Amino acid sequence: MPYQIIRLSKRDAIAYLDLQRPEQGNCIDGQLLQGLADACAEINDDPQVRVAILSGGDAPVFSLGWDTSLLVAEEEPTRRLEFLGCAFDCLPQLSRPVICAINGDAISAGLELALACDVRLACAEARFALPETSWGLIPMGGGSQRLGRIVGRGKALELILTAEAIDAQEAHRIGLVRRVVPRDRLMAEATALAERIAARGPIAVRYAKEAVSKGLDMTLEQALRFETDLTIILQTTEDRAEGVRAFLDKRPPQFHGR
């Protein structure tokens, strides 16, 4: 399927999602959100894809936030805000892990988009901010909820209440990004990480993402039960049997997602 706002390409077991609004700073509008949802649906339907990488494409920034067309529209404001609140849900709901390669500034909804991914890498020049309180607003795309789950309550409150930007090194220090790399190495590092994940059991990887993501919204007792349920299901797969055989044979496993 061709995309104009989101470029979707695939190589081996990796899907690449690139934002395609460089002249607008990859600002997020309704078309981009629809393209992102459509691309995620296509990835979910492709059994060959095991990992996805989201990046800002050829733009010098990752994303500078919401397009003003979404913020100033006067029709059905309540419905519009409800739509923005779940705008990036297609990423955490994607059954494959999503690596975010942050190739420049991630501001407002741009940062919220990155927060919806599973792992984040950033180039050294990137800056991060949720400036909404300086506009008399609060983050509208999940930032007030996802940021605290990643960096902790105190640091999330500091960033949201002050509306101040941090650099990539500080983002790494607080755990917002996993690694900071030179811009010209960012996609290579993201691809190398994706290849390592893709070499693991694909069903186990999908269940691991589900266990961690959904478990955070459960009590510990419920989450442990959920983990056990997923483990029991895994015992019935060919991949699990192949993993055991490969361990006993002292060879790399050959997983097929069955």
KEZA-568425 format. One record per residue (C-alpha): residue number from 0; residue in one letter; x, y, z. Coordinates in nm, 3 decimals. Layout:
<nodes>
+-----+------+---------+---------+---------+
!  nr ! rest !      c1 !      c2 !      c3 !
+-----+------+---------+---------+---------+
! NUM !    A !       X !       Y !       Z !
...
+-----+------+---------+---------+---------+
</nodes>
This chain:
<nodes>
+-----+------+---------+---------+---------+
!  nr ! rest !      c1 !      c2 !      c3 !
+-----+------+---------+---------+---------+
!   0 !    M !   0.000 !   0.000 !   0.000 !
!   1 !    P !   0.148 !   0.343 !  -0.092 !
!   2 !    Y !   0.157 !   0.617 !   0.170 !
!   3 !    Q !   0.218 !   0.988 !   0.114 !
!   4 !    I !   0.244 !   1.112 !   0.471 !
!   5 !    I !   0.394 !   0.793 !   0.614 !
!   6 !    R !   0.644 !   0.595 !   0.407 !
!   7 !    L !   0.627 !   0.222 !   0.481 !
!   8 !    S !   0.906 !  -0.001 !   0.354 !
!   9 !    K !   1.012 !  -0.350 !   0.452 !
!  10 !    R !   1.346 !  -0.529 !   0.450 !
!  11 !    D !   1.371 !  -0.886 !   0.570 !
!  12 !    A !   1.187 !  -0.899 !   0.905 !
!  13 !    I !   1.194 !  -0.523 !   0.968 !
!  14 !    A !   0.933 !  -0.262 !   0.871 !
!  15 !    Y !   1.045 !   0.100 !   0.843 !
!  16 !    L !   0.795 !   0.379 !   0.910 !
!  17 !    D !   0.918 !   0.726 !   0.811 !
!  18 !    L !   0.729 !   1.051 !   0.868 !
!  19 !    Q !   0.701 !   1.240 !   0.540 !
!  20 !    R !   0.625 !   1.606 !   0.619 !
!  21 !    P !   0.977 !   1.755 !   0.627 !
!  22 !    E !   0.871 !   2.105 !   0.515 !
!  23 !    Q !   0.625 !   2.119 !   0.805 !
!  24 !    G !   0.870 !   1.985 !   1.063 !
!  25 !    N !   0.682 !   1.653 !   1.055 !
!  26 !    C !   0.394 !   1.821 !   1.236 !
!  27 !    I !   0.115 !   1.576 !   1.306 !
!  28 !    D !  -0.218 !   1.624 !   1.132 !
!  29 !    G !  -0.517 !   1.401 !   1.066 !
!  30 !    Q !  -0.371 !   1.259 !   0.745 !
!  31 !    L !  -0.049 !   1.159 !   0.917 !
!  32 !    L !  -0.241 !   0.989 !   1.197 !
!  33 !    Q !  -0.455 !   0.799 !   0.947 !
!  34 !    G !  -0.146 !   0.697 !   0.753 !
!  35 !    L !   0.020 !   0.576 !   1.071 !
!  36 !    A !  -0.285 !   0.370 !   1.166 !
!  37 !    D !  -0.308 !   0.220 !   0.817 !
!  38 !    A !   0.063 !   0.133 !   0.815 !
!  39 !    C !   0.037 !  -0.035 !   1.156 !
!  40 !    A !  -0.260 !  -0.238 !   1.033 !
!  41 !    E !  -0.059 !  -0.353 !   0.731 !
!  42 !    I !   0.234 !  -0.453 !   0.954 !
!  43 !    N !   0.001 !  -0.651 !   1.179 !
!  44 !    D !  -0.125 !  -0.841 !   0.876 !
!  45 !    D !   0.226 !  -0.929 !   0.752 !
!  46 !    P !   0.361 !  -1.244 !   0.923 !
!  47 !    Q !   0.710 !  -1.174 !   0.786 !
!  48 !    V !   0.751 !  -0.853 !   0.988 !
!  49 !    R !   0.890 !  -0.902 !   1.337 !
!  50 !    V !   1.002 !  -0.549 !   1.434 !
!  51 !    A !   0.915 !  -0.194 !   1.324 !
!  52 !    I !   1.132 !   0.118 !   1.325 !
!  53 !    L !   0.971 !   0.463 !   1.331 !
!  54 !    S !   1.178 !   0.767 !   1.232 !
!  55 !    G !   1.145 !   1.125 !   1.113 !
!  56 !    G !   1.259 !   1.029 !   0.766 !
!  57 !    D !   1.459 !   1.293 !   0.581 !
!  58 !    A !   1.353 !   1.584 !   0.800 !
!  59 !    P !   1.610 !   1.753 !   1.028 !
!  60 !    V !   1.371 !   1.697 !   1.320 !
!  61 !    F !   1.169 !   1.401 !   1.440 !
!  62 !    S !   0.847 !   1.597 !   1.490 !
!  63 !    L !   0.768 !   1.946 !   1.617 !
!  64 !    G !   0.423 !   1.848 !   1.742 !
!  65 !    W !   0.062 !   1.900 !   1.644 !
!  66 !    D !  -0.031 !   2.068 !   1.321 !
!  67 !    T !  -0.219 !   2.386 !   1.405 !
!  68 !    S !  -0.516 !   2.262 !   1.200 !
!  69 !    L !  -0.589 !   2.012 !   1.477 !
!  70 !    L !  -0.553 !   2.267 !   1.756 !
!  71 !    V !  -0.759 !   2.558 !   1.625 !
!  72 !    A !  -1.050 !   2.367 !   1.469 !
!  73 !    E !  -1.371 !   2.482 !   1.637 !
!  74 !    E !  -1.611 !   2.208 !   1.526 !
!  75 !    E !  -1.685 !   1.930 !   1.776 !
!  76 !    P !  -1.402 !   2.023 !   2.017 !
!  77 !    T !  -1.481 !   1.747 !   2.267 !
!  78 !    R !  -1.478 !   1.476 !   2.000 !
!  79 !    R !  -1.158 !   1.619 !   1.853 !
!  80 !    L !  -0.978 !   1.616 !   2.189 !
!  81 !    E !  -1.092 !   1.260 !   2.254 !
!  82 !    F !  -0.948 !   1.167 !   1.915 !
!  83 !    L !  -0.613 !   1.329 !   1.999 !
!  84 !    G !  -0.602 !   1.147 !   2.332 !
!  85 !    C !  -0.584 !   0.809 !   2.160 !
!  86 !    A !  -0.406 !   0.931 !   1.846 !
!  87 !    F !  -0.097 !   0.714 !   1.892 !
!  88 !    D !  -0.259 !   0.401 !   2.034 !
!  89 !    C !  -0.188 !   0.207 !   1.714 !
!  90 !    L !   0.180 !   0.186 !   1.817 !
!  91 !    P !   0.146 !   0.027 !   2.164 !
!  92 !    Q !  -0.134 !  -0.188 !   2.023 !
!  93 !    L !   0.088 !  -0.310 !   1.740 !
!  94 !    S !   0.176 !  -0.672 !   1.809 !
!  95 !    R !   0.537 !  -0.616 !   1.703 !
!  96 !    P !   0.793 !  -0.415 !   1.901 !
!  97 !    V !   0.842 !  -0.058 !   1.776 !
!  98 !    I !   1.183 !   0.111 !   1.792 !
!  99 !    C !   1.176 !   0.490 !   1.763 !
! 100 !    A !   1.481 !   0.643 !   1.592 !
! 101 !    I !   1.460 !   1.006 !   1.704 !
! 102 !    N !   1.661 !   1.193 !   1.441 !
! 103 !    G !   1.605 !   1.542 !   1.582 !
! 104 !    D !   1.380 !   1.747 !   1.808 !
! 105 !    A !   1.074 !   1.569 !   1.949 !
! 106 !    I !   0.844 !   1.839 !   2.081 !
! 107 !    S !   0.487 !   1.825 !   2.213 !
! 108 !    A !   0.300 !   1.558 !   2.014 !
! 109 !    G !   0.633 !   1.462 !   1.858 !
! 110 !    L !   0.754 !   1.349 !   2.198 !
! 111 !    E !   0.419 !   1.185 !   2.271 !
! 112 !    L !   0.455 !   0.990 !   1.946 !
! 113 !    A !   0.799 !   0.869 !   2.057 !
! 114 !    L !   0.664 !   0.778 !   2.401 !
! 115 !    A !   0.408 !   0.547 !   2.237 !
! 116 !    C !   0.694 !   0.335 !   2.098 !
! 117 !    D !   0.862 !   0.054 !   2.291 !
! 118 !    V !   1.230 !   0.154 !   2.269 !
! 119 !    R !   1.380 !   0.493 !   2.184 !
! 120 !    L !   1.719 !   0.581 !   2.037 !
! 121 !    A !   1.817 !   0.943 !   1.975 !
! 122 !    C !   2.075 !   1.140 !   1.786 !
! 123 !    A !   2.300 !   1.365 !   1.993 !
! 124 !    E !   2.137 !   1.685 !   1.862 !
! 125 !    A !   1.782 !   1.593 !   1.962 !
! 126 !    R !   1.587 !   1.795 !   2.218 !
! 127 !    F !   1.273 !   1.686 !   2.401 !
! 128 !    A !   0.988 !   1.890 !   2.550 !
! 129 !    L !   0.622 !   1.891 !   2.644 !
! 130 !    P !   0.560 !   2.268 !   2.632 !
! 131 !    E !   0.182 !   2.256 !   2.669 !
! 132 !    T !   0.159 !   2.423 !   3.012 !
! 133 !    S !   0.331 !   2.729 !   2.865 !
! 134 !    W !   0.034 !   2.747 !   2.623 !
! 135 !    G !  -0.222 !   2.707 !   2.902 !
! 136 !    L !  -0.279 !   2.341 !   2.809 !
! 137 !    I !  -0.170 !   1.996 !   2.922 !
! 138 !    P !  -0.025 !   1.722 !   2.699 !
! 139 !    M !  -0.311 !   1.585 !   2.489 !
! 140 !    G !  -0.164 !   1.277 !   2.321 !
! 141 !    G !  -0.086 !   1.061 !   2.623 !
! 142 !    G !   0.226 !   1.243 !   2.739 !
! 143 !    S !   0.103 !   1.304 !   3.094 !
! 144 !    Q !   0.051 !   0.929 !   3.135 !
! 145 !    R !   0.324 !   0.760 !   2.933 !
! 146 !    L !   0.610 !   0.988 !   3.038 !
! 147 !    G !   0.571 !   0.908 !   3.408 !
! 148 !    R !   0.561 !   0.535 !   3.336 !
! 149 !    I !   0.898 !   0.565 !   3.161 !
! 150 !    V !   1.096 !   0.820 !   3.364 !
! 151 !    G !   0.907 !   0.820 !   3.694 !
! 152 !    R !   0.652 !   1.053 !   3.850 !
! 153 !    G !   0.890 !   1.321 !   3.979 !
! 154 !    K !   1.085 !   1.377 !   3.658 !
! 155 !    A !   0.770 !   1.363 !   3.447 !
! 156 !    L !   0.606 !   1.630 !   3.660 !
! 157 !    E !   0.915 !   1.850 !   3.640 !
! 158 !    L !   0.925 !   1.832 !   3.260 !
! 159 !    I !   0.551 !   1.888 !   3.218 !
! 160 !    L !   0.513 !   2.164 !   3.478 !
! 161 !    T !   0.816 !   2.367 !   3.368 !
! 162 !    A !   0.752 !   2.304 !   2.996 !
! 163 !    E !   1.129 !   2.320 !   2.949 !
! 164 !    A !   1.331 !   2.125 !   2.693 !
! 165 !    I !   1.605 !   1.875 !   2.775 !
! 166 !    D !   1.885 !   1.756 !   2.551 !
! 167 !    A !   1.956 !   1.401 !   2.440 !
! 168 !    Q !   2.214 !   1.339 !   2.711 !
! 169 !    E !   1.966 !   1.429 !   2.985 !
! 170 !    A !   1.700 !   1.220 !   2.813 !
! 171 !    H !   1.939 !   0.925 !   2.829 !
! 172 !    R !   2.026 !   0.991 !   3.194 !
! 173 !    I !   1.661 !   0.980 !   3.303 !
! 174 !    G !   1.580 !   0.674 !   3.092 !
! 175 !    L !   1.369 !   0.846 !   2.828 !
! 176 !    V !   1.595 !   0.712 !   2.553 !
! 177 !    R !   1.799 !   0.393 !   2.559 !
! 178 !    R !   2.102 !   0.525 !   2.374 !
! 179 !    V !   2.238 !   0.845 !   2.218 !
! 180 !    V !   2.433 !   0.803 !   1.894 !
! 181 !    P !   2.570 !   1.029 !   1.619 !
! 182 !    R !   2.303 !   1.126 !   1.367 !
! 183 !    D !   2.477 !   0.943 !   1.083 !
! 184 !    R !   2.476 !   0.622 !   1.286 !
! 185 !    L !   2.119 !   0.641 !   1.417 !
! 186 !    M !   1.943 !   0.423 !   1.161 !
! 187 !    A !   2.227 !   0.171 !   1.158 !
! 188 !    E !   2.204 !   0.139 !   1.537 !
! 189 !    A !   1.825 !   0.111 !   1.525 !
! 190 !    T !   1.845 !  -0.154 !   1.254 !
! 191 !    A !   2.108 !  -0.351 !   1.446 !
! 192 !    L !   1.884 !  -0.350 !   1.754 !
! 193 !    A !   1.585 !  -0.453 !   1.542 !
! 194 !    E !   1.785 !  -0.741 !   1.393 !
! 195 !    R !   1.875 !  -0.867 !   1.740 !
! 196 !    I !   1.509 !  -0.862 !   1.842 !
! 197 !    A !   1.399 !  -1.021 !   1.513 !
! 198 !    A !   1.635 !  -1.313 !   1.577 !
! 199 !    R !   1.442 !  -1.404 !   1.893 !
! 200 !    G !   1.128 !  -1.614 !   1.897 !
! 201 !    P !   0.866 !  -1.393 !   1.727 !
! 202 !    I !   0.572 !  -1.526 !   1.928 !
! 203 !    A !   0.767 !  -1.491 !   2.253 !
! 204 !    V !   0.863 !  -1.134 !   2.159 !
! 205 !    R !   0.501 !  -1.040 !   2.090 !
! 206 !    Y !   0.385 !  -1.198 !   2.415 !
! 207 !    A !   0.665 !  -1.028 !   2.608 !
! 208 !    K !   0.552 !  -0.688 !   2.478 !
! 209 !    E !   0.194 !  -0.770 !   2.570 !
! 210 !    A !   0.288 !  -0.895 !   2.916 !
! 211 !    V !   0.486 !  -0.583 !   3.004 !
! 212 !    S !   0.243 !  -0.334 !   2.847 !
! 213 !    K !  -0.079 !  -0.476 !   2.988 !
! 214 !    G !   0.079 !  -0.584 !   3.317 !
! 215 !    L !   0.151 !  -0.224 !   3.412 !
! 216 !    D !  -0.223 !  -0.161 !   3.431 !
! 217 !    M !  -0.291 !  -0.466 !   3.651 !
! 218 !    T !  -0.226 !  -0.547 !   4.012 !
! 219 !    L !   0.089 !  -0.753 !   4.065 !
! 220 !    E !  -0.119 !  -1.063 !   4.133 !
! 221 !    Q !  -0.318 !  -1.017 !   3.812 !
! 222 !    A !  -0.005 !  -0.944 !   3.609 !
! 223 !    L !   0.172 !  -1.257 !   3.735 !
! 224 !    R !  -0.133 !  -1.464 !   3.641 !
! 225 !    F !  -0.136 !  -1.304 !   3.297 !
! 226 !    E !   0.234 !  -1.383 !   3.253 !
! 227 !    T !   0.166 !  -1.746 !   3.345 !
! 228 !    D !  -0.123 !  -1.767 !   3.099 !
! 229 !    L !   0.096 !  -1.643 !   2.815 !
! 230 !    T !   0.372 !  -1.884 !   2.916 !
! 231 !    I !   0.127 !  -2.175 !   2.904 !
! 232 !    I !   0.019 !  -2.076 !   2.553 !
! 233 !    L !   0.384 !  -2.059 !   2.443 !
! 234 !    Q !   0.437 !  -2.420 !   2.552 !
! 235 !    T !   0.209 !  -2.530 !   2.266 !
! 236 !    T !   0.412 !  -2.358 !   1.989 !
! 237 !    E !   0.664 !  -2.509 !   1.749 !
! 238 !    D !   0.900 !  -2.222 !   1.825 !
! 239 !    R !   0.918 !  -2.320 !   2.191 !
! 240 !    A !   1.008 !  -2.678 !   2.094 !
! 241 !    E !   1.268 !  -2.549 !   1.848 !
! 242 !    G !   1.419 !  -2.327 !   2.118 !
! 243 !    V !   1.461 !  -2.625 !   2.351 !
! 244 !    R !   1.611 !  -2.841 !   2.075 !
! 245 !    A !   1.851 !  -2.567 !   1.973 !
! 246 !    F !   1.963 !  -2.520 !   2.334 !
! 247 !    L !   2.029 !  -2.893 !   2.373 !
! 248 !    D !   2.204 !  -2.911 !   2.036 !
! 249 !    K !   2.409 !  -2.598 !   2.117 !
! 250 !    R !   2.310 !  -2.424 !   1.792 !
! 251 !    P !   2.123 !  -2.107 !   1.699 !
! 252 !    P !   1.746 !  -2.164 !   1.688 !
! 253 !    Q !   1.548 !  -2.132 !   1.366 !
! 254 !    F !   1.220 !  -1.970 !   1.460 !
! 255 !    H !   0.926 !  -1.958 !   1.219 !
! 256 !    G !   0.656 !  -1.790 !   1.425 !
! 257 !    R !   0.449 !  -2.104 !   1.470 !
+-----+------+---------+---------+---------+
</nodes>
